[in-house]
Amino acid sequence: MQGIIAVEPNLSNVIELLETEGYEVVSLDHSNLDGIDAIVVSGADINLMNMQDTLTEVPVISAVGKTPEEILDELDRL
């Protein structure tokens, strides 16, 4: 899958790898997520109340405990 991936800005090593592999990367701070193919989050915000609000229907990949290469593998399988 080559596409537009929204990534949290603090995941610079993931951003670099994805751009090297031909993905277009935009900041997750980007207010308009139209046209985004997937989202990569750091997982730093833990949902203690187990509440979920779906803002988008694209795949969301958590980077917790994963290398940039593992995240790339997940994106390639989408």
N, C-alpha and C positions, 0 to 999 in steps of 0.2 A: 504494500500500500504506500503510495507516495501521495502526500496531501498536505493540508494545512493543520498543524498541531499547535494547540495552545498549551504553553508550559509556564509554570510558576517561575518568576524571574530568579529565584534563589537556586534553581537547578541548572546552573551554567554549564556543568559538564554534560548534561543531557542535551541541552540546547546546541552545544558545539557538535556533538556526535550526530544529531538529527540533521543539522544543516549540512554537515559533511556528506551525509548519505542522501541528500537531495530533497529532504523535507523542507517545507516552508514553515518557519516557526514564528508564532506571534506570542506576545505576552498574555498571560491569563488575566492580567489587569485590564486588557483590552475590553472595552464595554460591550462591543458588538460581537457576539460569537456566531453570527450567521456565516455559514460556509466552512465552519471548523469541522474537521474530520475526527478528531480525538482530542482529549485533554490529559495532560500529565500533571499530577499534583504531588507535593512533597509528603503529604500525609501528616504534617506537623499539627494541624488542627484536629484534635480528637473529639468526636461527637459523643460527649458523656451522656446525653439524654436520649441517644439513639433516634434522633429526629432527622428526617431527610426531606429536603425540598429539591425537587428535580427542576433544574433550570434549563437543561438541555437533554436531548436524547442520544447524544454521541457517546462512544465509549470513554470512560474515565479510568485512567491507569494510575495507581498509587505507586510512588517511587520508593516507598518504605522497604528497606532491606534489599533493594535491587540495584544492580550495576546499570550504567547507561546502556550496555550491550543487551542486558535482559529486557530493558524497556523497549529497545529497538526491535528485538525479537517479537515482543507482544504486538507492536505496531505492524510489523510485517505479516503477522498472522491474521490481522483484521481484514 
